Amino acid sequence: MDTIAISDFRANLPNLINQVNEGLKRFIVTVSGRPKAVVISIDELESLEETAEILSIPGALESIKKSQEEIHKGKFTTLEQVKKKYNL
């Protein structure tokens, strides 16, 4: 993540917003050398909000970790197996 002074950010706003939107680049905006804000794309913000919402569900993180362990152990069903089982 790049750090940029607010004056530089203001002077290059259209270009920097384009970088954020198209390249998923992030910027920390500083005021008097101190970090004051972060600029991220709408897509990235929505993704972070969705992740926070999912992780706020009681037991969700533990369930995800358990699922990851099962995948590493080879305990999963492939899409092809599901299609075959349900004649899809």
C-alpha positions as CSV (number, residue, x, y, z in Angstrom):
1,M,0.0,0.0,0.0
2,D,1.4,3.3,-1.0
3,T,1.5,6.4,1.3
4,I,0.7,9.8,-0.2
5,A,0.5,13.3,1.2
6,I,-3.0,14.8,1.0
7,S,-1.7,17.6,-1.1
8,D,-0.2,15.2,-3.7
9,F,-3.4,13.1,-3.5
10,R,-5.5,16.2,-4.2
11,A,-3.3,17.3,-7.1
12,N,-3.5,13.8,-8.7
13,L,-7.0,12.8,-7.7
14,P,-8.4,11.6,-11.0
15,N,-5.4,9.5,-11.9
16,L,-5.2,8.0,-8.4
17,I,-8.9,7.2,-8.2
18,N,-8.5,5.5,-11.6
19,Q,-5.6,3.4,-10.1
20,V,-7.7,2.5,-7.1
21,N,-10.7,1.5,-9.2
22,E,-9.0,-0.3,-12.1
23,G,-5.9,-1.7,-10.4
24,L,-7.2,-2.3,-6.9
25,K,-4.4,-0.1,-5.6
26,R,-4.7,1.3,-2.1
27,F,-3.4,4.5,-0.7
28,I,-2.8,5.7,2.8
29,V,-3.4,9.5,2.8
30,T,-1.3,11.5,5.3
31,V,-1.8,14.9,6.8
32,S,1.3,16.5,8.2
33,G,3.1,13.2,7.8
34,R,0.6,11.2,9.8
35,P,-1.8,8.6,8.4
36,K,-5.3,9.9,8.4
37,A,-7.3,7.9,5.8
38,V,-7.1,4.9,3.5
39,V,-8.5,5.0,-0.1
40,I,-9.7,1.6,-1.5
41,S,-12.1,0.7,-4.3
42,I,-15.8,0.1,-3.9
43,D,-15.3,-3.6,-4.8
44,E,-12.6,-4.0,-2.2
45,L,-14.8,-2.3,0.5
46,E,-17.8,-4.5,-0.4
47,S,-15.6,-7.6,-0.1
48,L,-14.2,-6.5,3.3
49,E,-17.7,-5.8,4.5
50,E,-19.0,-9.2,3.3
51,T,-16.0,-10.9,5.0
52,A,-16.7,-9.1,8.3
53,E,-20.4,-10.0,8.1
54,I,-19.6,-13.7,7.5
55,L,-17.0,-13.8,10.3
56,S,-19.4,-12.1,12.7
57,I,-21.6,-15.2,12.6
58,P,-20.9,-17.3,15.7
59,G,-18.8,-20.3,14.9
60,A,-18.1,-19.2,11.3
61,L,-14.4,-18.9,11.7
62,E,-14.1,-22.3,13.4
63,S,-16.2,-23.9,10.6
64,I,-14.0,-22.4,7.9
65,K,-10.8,-23.6,9.7
66,K,-12.3,-27.1,10.0
67,S,-13.3,-27.1,6.3
68,Q,-9.7,-26.1,5.3
69,E,-8.3,-29.0,7.4
70,E,-10.7,-31.4,5.7
71,I,-9.6,-30.2,2.3
72,H,-6.0,-30.7,3.2
73,K,-6.8,-34.2,4.3
74,G,-8.5,-34.9,1.0
75,K,-12.0,-35.1,2.6
76,F,-14.1,-33.3,0.0
77,T,-16.5,-33.9,-2.8
78,T,-15.7,-32.7,-6.3
79,L,-18.3,-30.9,-8.5
80,E,-18.2,-33.9,-10.9
81,Q,-19.1,-36.3,-8.1
82,V,-22.0,-34.1,-7.1
83,K,-23.3,-33.9,-10.7
84,K,-23.0,-37.7,-11.0
85,K,-24.8,-38.3,-7.7
86,Y,-27.7,-36.0,-8.5
87,N,-27.8,-36.7,-12.3
88,L,-27.0,-33.1,-13.2
